[in-house]
Amino acid sequence: MIELKVPTLGESVTEATVGTWFKKAGDIVSVDEMICELETDKVTIEVPSTINGIVSKIIVKEGETVERAERGQQEEEVQRIERE
């Protein structure tokens, strides 16, 4: 299992809103397949899967805000993917 984490959002950007989930729990995903979009006041970021697997759980709902981890902090988990 892997946990999809909030990617680097930019130097001055500290939070983003989950705009759209392209996958739901139970869906199969492939490496580099887009899973969701994160929206900031400056940019919309597409977040790809890093493994082949099955989405096991969506942790953050569309419209909710997630924060970028500061150096040394734990990144915020937004989704779990089970390996195939």
N, C-alpha and C positions, 0 to 999 in steps of 0.2 A: 504494500500500500504506500502511496505517496500522498502528501498533502500539498495542494496547490497553494502557493503563497503569493502575497501581493508583490508584484515586481517593482523594481526601481522606477519611481514615477517622475524623476527629474530633481534637480538640485533644490529648488525652492518649493516643490510640491510635497505636502505631507499627508494628504488624504485624497481618496477618490470615492466615487459612488459606483456601485455595481449597476451598470446600465442594462445589460441584456445577458441572460444565460442562454447559450446556444445548445447546451446539453442539460439533461435532467438525470436524476438518480436512476440507475439501471441502463443508461445509454452506453454504448461502446464508443470509445475514443481511440484515435491513432496518434502517434507522435506528430507534433506540429499542427494538429487539427485545432481550430479555434474553439475555445470553451466558453469564454465570456468576454464582455467589453467592460472596461473600467473607465469612467468619465471623470475628468478633473475640470477646473475652470479654464485650463489651457489646452488640453488635448484629450482625445479618446484613444485608449490603448487596448488592442486586442490581445488576449492572453491565450497562448497555445498550451496544449498538453505536452508534457515532457516524456510521457511513456504511452505505450499501448495498454489499454485496460478498460475497466468498466467503472463509471461514476458510481460511487457507493453512497455519497452524501453531499448535499449542498448545505453549507454552513451559514453563508451570508445571503440573504434574499435580495432580489432586485430592488433598487432604491435605497438600500442600506449603505452606510459609509464605512470604509475600511481605511486603516492608517498604515503608512509606510513605516517600516522599522527603522529606528535610529541605529547607528553603529553600536553593536554589542547587545541590542535588544532582539527578542524573538520576533520573527515576522508573523503577521496575522494570517491565519489559515482561513481560506475561503471555500475550499472544496476538497474532498478525498476521492482518490481514484485507486481501485484495486487492480493489481497487475493481472493480466490474463494468464 
